[in-house]
Amino acid sequence: MSLFNQIPQLSKDTLRAGKKAIDASFKDFSREYGDLIELIFEPVKWLLIKSENFLTDTSWIIILVLIASIAWLGSKSIKIVIGSVLTLLLIGYLGMWENTMKTISMTFVAAILAISIGIPIGILMARSNIALRIASPILDVMQTMPSFVYLIPVVMLLGIGKVPGLLAVIIYAIPPIIRLTNLGIRLVNNNVMEAGHAYGASYAQRLTKIQIPLALPTIMAGINQTIMLALSMVVIASMIGVQGLGQPVLQAIQNQFFTLGMMNGFAIVGIAIIFDRVTQAYGKRMQKYQETVDEQ
C-alpha cells in the first residue's frame, strides 16, 4: 500500500480545508485591496506607457541612432555597433519593428526597476549577515520556481494587463542583481576599506567611493543577467496581455504558425544578443580599468 494512502482521512480533510481557507483569504484580500494596489502602481504604469509611446511613435531612424549611440558608449566597439544596427534593420525589414520596440520598452523599464530595487537590497545583504540569512533562502526559492508561477499572484491581484506583466518580470529578474551586488561588495579588499577609514571617510563615502566602484564589474554581471531574465520573462508574460514579440510567438504556438514563431523568436534572440554584448563589453571595460587602478 502506498504511503500516501496510509494518511488518515482526517489529515487529508484538514489539508483540504487549509487549502480552501488560504484560497478564500487571498481572494478576499485581492477584492478588498486590489484597487489600492493598482493605484500604488500607477506611476509604474505611466512610466511604461511613456517609454512604449516614445519608442513606437519616434522615427525609426532616430531610434536606430539612439541605440547605436548607447551601444557605442557601452562597448566602444564598432563591431557591436554595426551588428546592433544590422540586427534592428533586419527586424524592421521583416515587419516586426513595433513589437520589438514594445518588447524593448518592457525589458528596459523592468530592468531599471529591478536594478533600482536590487542594488540597495544587495548592499544591505553585504552590510548585514542577518539580512543575508533572511534573503538567501527567499532568493533560492525565487530562482528555482517555474517562471509561469509568477503570473498567478499578480493576475489574481491586478488582473490581466501591462502592470501585472511588468511586476512578474521584475520579480523573476531581480535575484541576480541582488546576489551579485552582495558578492561584489563582499569581495572588496578589507585593506582598502581600512585605508579609507584611516583617512576619515564615513561609511557612505566608503560605500560610494570605494566599495561600489570596486564592485562595479561584478554588479555589471548582475545587470547583464537581470536584463537577460527580464527579456525571457517578457515572452512568457505575453500570456497575461503583455504586448510585444511574445504575443506572436504565443499565437504561433496556438495555431502552429511555424514561420511566425521562428521570425519573432529570432528577433528576440537578436535583441538579447545586443543587450548581452553591450553590457558584457561595458563590464569588461570596468574590469580592465579596475585592474589598472589596482596596479597603480
Secondary structure by P-SEA (a helix, b strand, c coil): ccccccccaaaaaaaaaaaaaaaaaaaaaaaacaaaaaaaaaaaaaaaaaaaaaaaaccaaaaaaaaaaaaaaacccaaaaaaaaaaaaaaaaacaaaaaaaaaaaaaaaaaaaaaaaaaaaaaaaacaaaaaaaaaaaaaaaaccaaaaaaaaaaaccccaaaaaaaaaaaccaaaaaaaaaaaaaccaaaaaaaaaacccaaaaaaccccccaaaaaaaaaaaaaaaaaaaaaaacccccccaaaaaaaaaaccaaaaaaaaaaaaaaaaaaaaaaaaaaaaaaaaaaaaaaac
